[in-house]
Amino acid sequence: MSLTLTEAVKVAELKWLEQGRKTIEEFVQEFRRIAKGNRYEGQHLVEEFKRGINRTIWQRLMKLECQSSFIEQWYERAINLNKN
């Protein structure tokens, strides 16, 4: 199953996307935009999200007991952790 050019670009964008100096809210918004219409889903999408967030937030997320394969839960948890 081959990717269209648009899908290939979105996959590349996700692989290169990093939070950097963006707030987690800004990163989530950008990640959502790029992920929309992408073939990535479930755990693959979660792994790209975790790879792109800042190390501090990533470490705090990894300490949570309940790990999920639902990307929306990861967005919510990352934003909530950042607020505390």
Long-range contacts (C-beta under 8 A, 24 or more apart in sequence): 3-39, 6-37, 7-37, 7-38, 7-39, 10-34, 10-35, 10-37, 10-38, 11-38, 11-39, 11-40, 14-38, 14-40, 14-48, 14-52, 15-48, 17-48, 17-52, 18-52, 19-52, 19-53, 19-54, 19-57, 20-54, 23-82, 24-53, 24-54, 24-57, 24-78, 24-79, 24-82, 25-79, 25-82, 27-52, 27-53, 28-75, 28-78, 28-79, 31-75, 32-75, 35-71, 41-71, 42-69, 42-71, 43-69, 45-71, 46-70, 46-71, 46-74, 49-74, 49-75, 49-78, 50-74, 53-78, 57-81, 57-82
